Amino acid sequence: MTTLVTGATGNTGRHVVEELVRRGEHVRALTRDPVAAADRLPAGVELVTGTHTEPEKMDAALEGVDRLHITVTSGLAEVGPELVRRAVDAGVRRLTVVWGGYVGPVEQAVADSGVEWTRLEPQEFMSNTLTWSESIRAEGVVREPYDMPSALVHEADIGAVAAVALLDDGHHGRSYNLTGPEALTSRQRIAALSRATGREISFVPITHEQAIERLLATGVPRADAEYVIGWYAEPGEDATTVVDTVEKVTGRPARTFAQWVTEYAGRF
């Protein structure tokens, strides 16, 4: 059987690929740049050129695929339902989808697909911490508008849960809220980074609008920027409450932020 992973070199996609390969599965990885992907993904992965935001060009990639993993990214909302339809028409019988923060057109199309599906609803990715790396390296500071707790989840745990849902029975129709084992504020995360890097890192508050302007400067549309910073202002109960879904699904505890920091300390 063949599993197609879209966004195969992304934050979560590469972990899905690695988990599937670890379990001995044949994986087809969809990527814009197969040459670069070959250096980032395990040996034996079948690399195909493409992007899930162009489903009309994915017929060859979907040929012979039994299972499909989708990560909802920018630009997918408009074409995602077409991707799901083409996948089902091509013979895909099991779908996993990493949501975009809410149940939008893609997530709904997966739920209405008529085949087995599982929706993964991770809270904040631990890898979001990498957005601090430049200012930490240059100045030893982190600038954020809020210091709210967040039940951060390791991207590898998202990949592990996706692999279980793709390969094992009993996950059809489930929506899995995914968190790490603790909720940490920005200051607590900074303290962990300070310990790992051996350097003093300061927290510098900025305004809500300054945070939005910072995202706009990177090319993020205003609506998306306002949504993201609004989430940090009022993250909601799910974003701050630890749940044990990762352990229940995979059989092992969720990875800690300290583990993540150990893996990525060199980036700071």
Secondary structure by P-SEA (a helix, b strand, c coil): cbbbbcccccccaaaaaaaaaaaccbbbbbcccaaaaaacccccbbbbbbbcccccccccccccccbbbbbbcccccccaaaaaaaaaaacccbbbbbccccccaaaaaaaaccccbbbbbccccccccccaaaaaacccccccccccccccccaaaaaaaaaaaacccccccccccccccccccaaaaaaaaaaaacbbbbbbbbcaaaaaaaaaaacccaaaaaaaaaaaacccccccccccccccccccccccaaaaaaaccccc
